[in-house]
Amino acid sequence: MTASDFLAFHDVTFAYPDSPEAVLLGCTFTLSPGWTGVVGPNGAGKTTLLQIAAGLLTPDSGRVRAPGTALYCSQRTDDPPEGIAAFMLDDSAEAWRWKGLLEVQVGWEDRWETLSEGERKRTQLAVALWSAPVLLIVDEPTNHLDRRARDIIASALAAFSGVGLLVSHDRELLDTLTARTLVMGAAGATLRPGAVTQAMDQEALELGSLTRARDVARKEERRLRRETTRRREEADRADAKRSRRQIAPGDHDSKARIGLARLTGKDAVAGRLYQRHARREAQARAATEAIVVPHDYETGIWLEGSRSPRASLLGLRAGKLELGDGRTLAWDGLHLAPDSRVGVSGDNGTGKSTLLAWLSSRFNVPADHLLVLPQELTAREGAALLSQARALSGGELGYVMSVVRHLGSDPGALLRSALPSPGETRKLFIALHLRRAPHLIVMDEPTNHLDLVSTLALERALAAYPGALLLVSHDRRFFDALTTSRWHLSEAPDGDVRLLVS
């Protein structure tokens, strides 16, 4: 490999004109061919970094050395990708290779509006890979996609041989493709060897080490503070003994003894010891403040009463549900206990969201103890949730903002925002509903719009939840970590769907 094969950032700084703080500050790293995962919380600068690497933004200072032609695949697929017509007309083996790997059909370019999100994303990536860029940048390629589409995309991206940058909250995709991870946060960008699981494990070890070092430093600071206080009190007493102001005017012997003590410095020892300990305390305080530990969001958000006292939360005999277009979803029996943790799986279009919506009025749970998170929340709903939170006061507001913090967001920034982002809207929805200590939580793709840090925080929180959970998620790691039984929706050749319980 030569220098031209690498992507290099050297001391790169960038700030948006209307922002008081830089998004990137002194960012330095070098990336070789192969896929690099880019992870970090919302607002850490991931998309900005990708756009600078692609040449779409110019840094305020520093240098960027790109390896050659760059192509940026954004999250959105509202419009057909540039070059789609030429790609579809290309009859070469290379073009058909990517059409085959990503299962793209000729003619899709003429009915883009009717394509599913998965079909659009596969087409976008096929055109990008066919274009053979030296640097390929991909932002969240598996949002809203089922597992089969994710596997197709993972196989195609694995065939790319140039320098690749991949932003994703999908840990399985990152672990499959990436050889190194660029972790972005308040401390800047840190390049770590290994895929995201290895990188996050290493970060957790370092966080633990920092936390222990900070705790030791705080303990020593407290010890020195107590000792300094004791020495100050001794010095004050010694100073009072040396003071002539409290001696009677005619007591010449006492005045002589105090003068002799000052001359020899005998009673000044306490003062010098106090000054010495005060300096040591200041040094210990500075050492403690120098140990910066990033926020480690806890999971202690569940209120008493979050588990139902009822023996059963759902009990349905064999039945059917109309899905439309003459199709039906059938099951033999569906049951939920107060501590059930059920994962609902199946390809897109098999009726998972339809099933959850139908069940929402049939649970044996009071409405104020039921949390149902839909797959999408509108901007208007986000604004209403923010207004609802701002109207709270005292302990209720404190609890809601505590949950938001535990889920990986800054409560103050959220309350100051004009409109919450889609990810913040989901966190706010969850936080507001947790005030009622839900007995059953139903979630349809809860990790949509969440970055990896927030996804991990939500996973830790739900792992500690004592009630019943009914979950739809295409995030395999998230799904497997939180569920112990399955309702799998399997489509038959005639289009009907069967729900299988395991």
KEFIZA-379008 format. One line per 2 residues: number of its first residue (from 1); their letters; for each residue x, y, z of C-alpha. Coordinates in nm, 2 decimals. Each point is the difference from the previous one (the first is absolute). Layout:
BEGIN
NUM = a = X,Y,Z | ...
# end
This chain:
BEGIN
1 = mt = 0.00,0.00,0.00 | 0.11,0.35,-0.07
3 = as = -0.09,0.33,0.17 | -0.27,0.06,-0.26
5 = df = -0.19,-0.31,0.13 | -0.07,0.17,0.34
7 = la = -0.26,0.25,0.13 | 0.18,0.23,0.24
9 = fh = -0.13,0.29,0.22 | 0.26,0.22,0.16
11 = dv = -0.11,0.25,0.28 | -0.34,0.05,-0.18
13 = tf = -0.23,0.26,0.16 | -0.35,0.09,-0.12
15 = ay = -0.28,0.22,0.14 | -0.33,0.09,-0.17
17 = pd = -0.05,0.38,-0.04 | -0.29,0.02,0.25
19 = sp = 0.16,-0.23,0.26 | 0.20,0.14,0.29
21 = ea = 0.21,-0.32,0.03 | 0.19,-0.21,-0.24
23 = vl = -0.15,-0.33,-0.11 | 0.35,-0.14,-0.07
25 = lg = 0.30,0.13,0.19 | 0.36,-0.11,-0.08
27 = ct = -0.12,-0.33,-0.16 | 0.30,-0.22,-0.11
29 = ft = 0.00,-0.36,-0.13 | 0.11,-0.21,-0.30
31 = ls = -0.21,-0.27,-0.16 | 0.12,-0.28,-0.22
33 = pg = -0.21,-0.20,-0.26 | -0.28,-0.20,0.16
35 = wt = -0.31,0.10,0.20 | 0.03,0.23,0.30
37 = gv = -0.30,0.04,0.23 | -0.09,0.35,0.12
39 = vg = -0.20,0.00,0.32 | -0.10,0.26,0.26
41 = pn = -0.30,0.18,0.15 | -0.22,0.24,-0.20
43 = ga = 0.17,0.33,-0.04 | 0.35,-0.14,0.02
45 = gk = 0.07,0.10,-0.36 | -0.02,-0.33,-0.18
47 = tt = -0.19,0.13,-0.31 | 0.22,0.31,-0.01
49 = ll = 0.31,-0.22,0.00 | -0.14,-0.21,-0.28
51 = qi = -0.09,0.31,-0.21 | 0.35,0.14,0.05
53 = aa = 0.16,-0.33,-0.10 | -0.22,0.00,-0.32
55 = gl = 0.10,0.36,-0.08 | -0.35,0.13,0.05
57 = lt = 0.12,0.23,0.28 | 0.33,0.19,0.04
59 = pd = 0.16,0.00,0.35 | 0.07,0.33,0.17
61 = sg = 0.36,-0.11,0.06 | 0.21,-0.31,-0.03
63 = rv = 0.07,-0.23,-0.29 | -0.20,-0.29,-0.16
65 = ra = 0.18,-0.24,-0.24 | -0.26,-0.21,-0.19
67 = pg = 0.11,-0.31,-0.19 | -0.18,0.09,-0.33
69 = ta = -0.36,0.01,-0.12 | -0.24,0.01,0.29
71 = ly = -0.37,-0.09,0.00 | -0.24,0.08,0.29
73 = cs = -0.32,-0.21,0.05 | -0.22,0.19,0.23
75 = qr = -0.27,-0.15,0.23 | -0.29,0.14,-0.21
77 = td = -0.11,-0.16,-0.33 | -0.28,0.24,-0.10
79 = dp = 0.15,0.05,-0.35 | 0.17,-0.25,-0.23
81 = pe = 0.38,-0.01,0.02 | 0.20,0.19,-0.26
83 = gi = 0.11,-0.24,-0.28 | -0.29,-0.24,0.05
85 = aa = -0.10,0.01,-0.37 | 0.35,-0.08,-0.12
87 = fm = 0.02,-0.28,0.25 | -0.32,-0.16,-0.10
89 = ld = 0.10,0.02,-0.37 | 0.35,-0.14,0.06
91 = ds = 0.01,-0.37,-0.12 | 0.35,-0.07,0.12
93 = ae = 0.09,-0.28,0.24 | 0.10,0.26,0.27
95 = aw = -0.35,0.16,-0.02 | -0.17,-0.33,0.02
97 = rw = 0.22,-0.10,0.29 | -0.14,0.28,0.22
99 = kg = -0.35,-0.04,-0.14 | 0.01,-0.37,0.11
101 = ll = 0.17,0.06,0.34 | -0.26,0.26,0.09
103 = ev = -0.29,-0.16,-0.18 | -0.07,0.32,-0.20
105 = qv = -0.25,-0.03,-0.29 | 0.02,0.19,-0.33
107 = gw = -0.29,0.24,-0.02 | 0.00,0.11,0.37
109 = ed = 0.14,0.34,-0.11 | -0.34,0.07,-0.18
111 = rw = -0.21,-0.07,0.32 | 0.22,0.13,0.27
113 = et = -0.30,0.14,0.20 | -0.15,-0.35,0.03
115 = ls = 0.31,-0.17,0.12 | 0.04,-0.11,0.36
117 = eg = 0.27,0.16,0.22 | 0.20,-0.32,-0.03
119 = er = -0.03,0.00,-0.38 | 0.11,0.36,-0.02
121 = kr = 0.29,-0.05,0.24 | 0.13,-0.31,-0.19
123 = tq = -0.02,0.19,-0.33 | 0.18,0.30,0.15
125 = la = 0.28,-0.22,0.12 | 0.02,-0.20,-0.33
127 = va = 0.05,0.32,-0.20 | 0.26,0.12,0.25
129 = lw = 0.20,-0.33,-0.01 | -0.03,-0.02,-0.38
131 = sa = 0.15,0.35,-0.02 | 0.32,-0.14,0.16
133 = pv = 0.10,0.29,0.23 | 0.33,-0.02,0.18
135 = ll = -0.17,0.14,0.31 | -0.36,-0.12,0.08
137 = iv = -0.19,0.17,0.29 | -0.32,-0.16,0.11
139 = de = -0.24,0.15,0.26 | -0.24,-0.23,0.18
141 = pt = -0.06,-0.24,-0.29 | -0.23,-0.24,0.19
143 = nh = -0.26,0.23,0.16 | -0.36,-0.14,-0.03
145 = ld = 0.13,-0.32,-0.18 | -0.09,-0.35,0.09
147 = rr = 0.26,-0.27,0.07 | 0.01,-0.14,-0.35
149 = ar = 0.07,0.35,-0.15 | 0.26,0.06,0.26
151 = di = 0.18,-0.32,-0.09 | -0.01,0.08,-0.37
153 = ia = 0.15,0.35,0.07 | 0.27,-0.14,0.23
155 = sa = 0.11,-0.26,-0.26 | 0.02,0.27,-0.27
157 = la = 0.20,0.25,0.21 | 0.24,-0.27,0.10
159 = af = 0.10,-0.03,-0.37 | 0.12,0.36,0.00
161 = sg = 0.38,0.02,0.00 | 0.06,0.38,0.04
163 = vg = 0.00,0.22,0.30 | -0.34,-0.02,0.17
165 = ll = -0.16,0.22,0.27 | -0.32,-0.15,0.15
167 = vs = -0.23,0.18,0.25 | -0.25,-0.24,0.15
169 = hd = -0.17,-0.09,0.33 | -0.02,-0.36,-0.13
171 = re = 0.26,-0.18,0.21 | -0.02,-0.32,-0.19
173 = ll = 0.07,0.18,-0.33 | 0.29,0.19,0.15
175 = dt = 0.15,-0.32,0.15 | -0.04,-0.18,-0.33
177 = lt = 0.16,0.27,-0.22 | 0.24,0.22,0.19
179 = ar = 0.36,-0.05,0.11 | 0.03,0.32,0.20
181 = tl = -0.23,0.24,0.17 | 0.01,0.38,0.02
183 = vm = -0.17,0.09,0.33 | -0.13,0.36,0.01
185 = ga = -0.09,0.19,0.31 | 0.07,0.30,0.23
187 = ag = 0.37,-0.09,0.00 | 0.02,0.01,-0.38
189 = at = 0.06,-0.30,-0.24 | 0.18,-0.30,0.13
191 = lr = 0.11,-0.28,-0.25 | -0.02,-0.34,0.16
193 = pg = 0.10,-0.34,-0.14 | -0.27,-0.26,-0.06
195 = av = -0.37,0.02,-0.07 | -0.25,0.18,0.21
197 = tq = -0.05,-0.27,0.27 | 0.37,-0.02,0.06
199 = am = 0.04,0.37,-0.01 | -0.29,0.06,0.24
201 = dq = 0.13,-0.27,0.24 | 0.34,0.18,0.00
203 = ea = -0.17,0.33,0.06 | -0.20,-0.15,0.29
205 = le = 0.33,-0.14,0.15 | 0.16,0.35,-0.03
207 = lg = -0.32,0.16,0.15 | 0.02,-0.24,0.29
209 = sl = 0.37,0.08,0.05 | -0.07,0.37,-0.01
211 = tr = -0.29,-0.03,0.24 | 0.22,-0.19,0.25
213 = ar = 0.28,0.25,-0.03 | -0.24,0.28,0.05
215 = dv = -0.15,-0.17,0.31 | 0.35,-0.05,0.15
217 = ar = 0.09,0.36,-0.08 | -0.32,0.13,0.17
219 = ke = 0.06,-0.22,0.31 | 0.35,0.15,0.03
221 = er = -0.13,0.35,-0.05 | -0.26,-0.05,0.28
223 = rl = 0.28,-0.14,0.23 | 0.22,0.30,-0.07
225 = rr = -0.29,0.24,0.05 | -0.07,-0.14,0.34
227 = et = 0.37,0.02,0.09 | 0.02,0.36,-0.13
229 = tr = -0.30,0.10,0.21 | 0.16,-0.16,0.31
231 = rr = 0.33,0.18,-0.07 | -0.17,0.33,-0.05
233 = ee = -0.18,-0.03,0.33 | 0.34,-0.08,0.17
235 = ad = 0.16,0.30,-0.17 | -0.29,0.22,0.12
237 = ra = 0.05,-0.12,0.36 | 0.37,0.06,-0.03
239 = da = -0.05,0.34,-0.14 | -0.24,0.09,0.28
241 = kr = 0.26,-0.11,0.26 | 0.26,0.22,-0.16
243 = sr = -0.22,0.31,-0.02 | 0.09,0.28,0.26
245 = rq = -0.34,0.16,-0.04 | -0.16,-0.23,0.25
247 = ia = 0.27,0.06,0.27 | -0.04,0.25,0.28
249 = pg = 0.20,0.32,-0.04 | 0.22,-0.07,0.29
251 = dh = 0.07,-0.37,-0.07 | 0.36,0.05,-0.12
253 = ds = 0.10,-0.37,0.05 | -0.27,-0.13,-0.23
255 = ka = 0.09,0.25,-0.27 | 0.36,-0.10,0.03
257 = ri = -0.09,-0.37,-0.04 | -0.21,0.07,-0.32
259 = gl = 0.28,0.22,-0.14 | 0.25,-0.28,0.06
261 = ar = -0.23,-0.26,-0.17 | -0.03,0.23,-0.31
263 = lt = 0.38,0.04,0.00 | 0.07,-0.37,0.01
265 = gk = -0.30,-0.09,-0.23 | -0.11,-0.27,0.24
267 = da = -0.37,0.08,-0.02 | 0.02,0.07,-0.38
269 = va = 0.04,-0.37,-0.07 | -0.38,-0.05,0.00
271 = gr = -0.04,0.28,-0.26 | 0.26,-0.15,-0.23
273 = ly = -0.16,-0.34,0.03 | -0.33,0.15,-0.09
275 = qr = 0.14,0.17,-0.31 | 0.17,-0.32,-0.11
277 = ha = -0.32,-0.20,0.03 | -0.20,0.28,-0.18
279 = rr = 0.24,-0.03,-0.29 | -0.03,-0.38,-0.01
281 = ea = -0.38,0.03,0.02 | 0.00,0.24,-0.30
283 = qa = 0.22,-0.24,-0.19 | -0.23,-0.29,0.08
285 = ra = -0.30,0.20,-0.12 | 0.17,0.09,-0.33
287 = at = 0.09,-0.37,-0.05 | -0.37,-0.10,0.06
289 = ea = -0.13,0.27,-0.25 | 0.25,-0.12,-0.26
291 = iv = -0.16,-0.35,-0.01 | -0.29,0.05,-0.24
293 = vp = -0.25,-0.28,0.00 | -0.27,0.00,-0.27
295 = hd = -0.36,-0.05,0.11 | -0.08,-0.36,0.08
297 = ye = -0.38,-0.02,-0.03 | -0.16,-0.21,0.27
299 = tg = -0.30,-0.23,-0.03 | -0.17,0.09,0.33
301 = iw = -0.31,0.16,-0.16 | -0.28,-0.25,0.09
303 = le = -0.26,0.10,0.25 | -0.16,-0.23,0.26
305 = gs = -0.30,-0.17,-0.15 | 0.15,-0.05,-0.34
307 = rs = -0.10,-0.36,0.01 | -0.37,-0.10,-0.02
309 = pr = -0.16,-0.19,0.29 | -0.23,-0.17,-0.25
311 = as = 0.07,-0.36,-0.10 | -0.04,0.05,-0.37
313 = ll = 0.03,0.31,-0.22 | -0.13,-0.16,-0.32
315 = gl = -0.18,-0.32,-0.07 | -0.13,-0.06,-0.36
317 = ra = -0.13,-0.33,-0.14 | 0.07,-0.09,-0.36
319 = gk = -0.10,0.28,-0.24 | 0.05,0.20,-0.32
321 = le = 0.07,0.36,-0.09 | -0.07,0.15,-0.34
323 = lg = 0.31,0.16,-0.15 | -0.16,0.14,-0.32
325 = dg = 0.03,-0.12,-0.36 | -0.18,-0.32,0.10
327 = rt = 0.28,-0.11,0.23 | -0.04,-0.12,0.36
329 = la = 0.23,-0.04,0.30 | -0.09,-0.31,0.21
331 = wd = 0.11,-0.13,0.34 | -0.08,-0.29,0.23
333 = gl = 0.01,0.19,0.32 | 0.18,0.31,0.15
335 = hl = 0.09,0.05,0.36 | 0.20,0.25,0.21
337 = ap = 0.09,-0.04,0.36 | 0.10,0.30,0.23
339 = ds = 0.37,-0.07,-0.07 | -0.02,-0.12,-0.36
341 = rv = 0.27,0.13,-0.24 | -0.13,-0.08,-0.35
343 = gv = 0.17,0.09,-0.33 | -0.21,0.03,-0.31
345 = sg = 0.19,-0.08,-0.32 | -0.07,-0.04,-0.37
347 = dn = 0.08,0.16,-0.33 | -0.13,0.34,-0.10
349 = gt = -0.36,-0.02,-0.11 | -0.10,-0.30,0.22
351 = gk = -0.21,0.21,0.23 | 0.20,0.06,0.31
353 = st = -0.10,0.36,0.05 | -0.36,-0.08,-0.09
355 = ll = 0.00,-0.27,0.26 | 0.13,0.23,0.28
357 = aw = -0.26,0.27,-0.09 | -0.28,-0.26,0.01
359 = ls = 0.12,-0.14,0.34 | 0.04,0.34,0.16
361 = sr = -0.37,0.01,0.11 | -0.01,-0.36,0.10
363 = fn = 0.26,-0.02,0.28 | -0.12,-0.07,0.35
365 = vp = 0.18,0.32,0.12 | -0.15,0.33,0.11
367 = ad = 0.06,0.27,-0.26 | 0.21,0.21,0.23
369 = hl = 0.24,-0.30,0.06 | 0.05,-0.07,-0.37
371 = lv = 0.29,0.15,-0.20 | -0.04,-0.05,-0.38
373 = lp = 0.28,0.16,-0.20 | -0.09,0.01,-0.38
375 = qe = 0.25,-0.05,-0.27 | 0.00,0.38,-0.09
377 = lt = -0.09,0.32,0.18 | -0.08,0.31,-0.20
379 = ar = 0.17,0.34,0.05 | -0.34,0.13,0.13
381 = eg = -0.01,-0.28,0.26 | 0.36,0.09,0.10
383 = aa = -0.09,0.36,0.06 | -0.30,-0.10,0.21
385 = ll = 0.21,-0.23,0.21 | 0.26,0.28,0.06
387 = sq = -0.28,0.24,0.11 | -0.14,-0.27,0.23
389 = ar = 0.34,-0.05,0.16 | 0.06,0.38,0.04
391 = al = -0.34,0.02,0.18 | 0.12,-0.24,0.27
393 = sg = 0.16,0.13,0.32 | 0.18,-0.13,0.31
395 = ge = 0.05,-0.37,0.04 | -0.19,-0.09,-0.32
397 = lg = 0.22,0.21,-0.22 | 0.31,-0.12,0.18
399 = yv = -0.10,-0.37,-0.05 | -0.07,0.05,-0.37
401 = ms = 0.32,0.18,-0.06 | 0.19,-0.26,0.20
403 = vv = -0.14,-0.27,-0.24 | 0.10,0.21,-0.30
405 = rh = 0.36,0.02,0.14 | 0.00,-0.38,0.07
407 = lg = -0.09,-0.06,-0.36 | 0.30,0.19,-0.13
409 = sd = -0.11,0.36,-0.05 | 0.06,0.34,0.16
411 = pg = -0.32,0.11,0.18 | 0.09,0.37,-0.01
413 = al = 0.07,0.00,-0.37 | -0.33,-0.18,-0.06
415 = lr = -0.20,0.25,0.20 | 0.17,0.29,-0.18
417 = sa = -0.06,-0.14,-0.35 | -0.27,0.14,-0.23
419 = lp = -0.10,-0.34,-0.12 | 0.14,-0.34,0.12
421 = sp = 0.17,-0.22,-0.26 | -0.17,-0.33,-0.09
423 = ge = 0.24,-0.18,0.24 | -0.06,0.24,0.29
425 = tr = -0.38,-0.02,-0.07 | 0.01,-0.37,0.06
427 = kl = 0.19,0.04,0.33 | -0.24,0.27,0.12
429 = fi = -0.30,-0.22,-0.09 | 0.15,-0.28,0.21
431 = al = 0.10,0.23,0.29 | -0.35,0.16,0.02
433 = hl = -0.18,-0.34,0.00 | 0.23,-0.15,0.26
435 = rr = -0.15,0.23,0.26 | -0.30,-0.23,0.02
437 = ap = 0.22,-0.31,0.07 | -0.12,-0.21,-0.30
439 = hl = -0.08,-0.36,0.05 | 0.05,-0.08,-0.37
441 = iv = 0.23,0.17,-0.25 | -0.07,-0.05,-0.37
443 = md = 0.26,0.13,-0.24 | 0.01,0.00,-0.38
445 = ep = 0.35,0.06,-0.13 | 0.11,0.21,0.30
447 = tn = 0.36,0.05,-0.13 | -0.12,0.18,-0.31
449 = hl = 0.18,0.35,0.00 | 0.22,-0.10,0.30
451 = dl = 0.37,0.02,-0.02 | 0.21,-0.30,0.14
453 = vs = 0.06,0.16,0.33 | -0.37,0.07,0.06
455 = tl = -0.09,-0.36,-0.12 | 0.24,-0.15,0.25
457 = al = -0.14,0.23,0.28 | -0.36,-0.11,-0.09
459 = er = 0.11,-0.36,-0.01 | 0.15,0.02,0.35
461 = al = -0.31,0.17,0.13 | -0.25,-0.25,-0.15
463 = aa = 0.22,-0.29,0.13 | -0.07,0.12,0.35
465 = yp = -0.38,0.05,-0.06 | -0.20,-0.23,0.24
467 = ga = -0.33,0.00,-0.21 | -0.11,-0.16,-0.32
469 = ll = 0.16,0.09,-0.34 | -0.13,-0.05,-0.35
471 = lv = 0.26,0.10,-0.26 | 0.03,0.04,-0.37
473 = sh = 0.36,0.08,-0.11 | 0.22,-0.07,-0.31
475 = dr = 0.30,0.06,0.22 | 0.10,-0.36,0.07
477 = rf = 0.24,0.07,0.29 | -0.26,0.22,0.17
479 = fd = -0.28,-0.25,-0.07 | 0.19,-0.30,0.13
481 = al = 0.13,0.18,0.31 | -0.35,0.09,0.12
483 = tt = -0.24,-0.28,-0.10 | -0.03,-0.36,0.12
485 = sr = -0.28,-0.13,-0.22 | -0.11,0.06,-0.36
487 = wh = -0.31,0.07,-0.20 | 0.12,-0.05,-0.35
489 = ls = -0.21,0.10,-0.30 | 0.06,-0.22,-0.30
491 = ea = -0.16,0.06,-0.34 | -0.14,-0.29,-0.20
493 = pd = 0.02,-0.02,-0.38 | -0.37,0.11,-0.02
495 = gd = 0.08,0.33,0.19 | -0.16,-0.10,0.32
497 = vr = 0.21,0.03,0.32 | 0.03,-0.25,0.28
499 = ll = 0.11,0.11,0.35 | 0.23,-0.26,0.16
501 = vs = 0.07,0.01,0.38 | 0.33,-0.13,0.13
# end
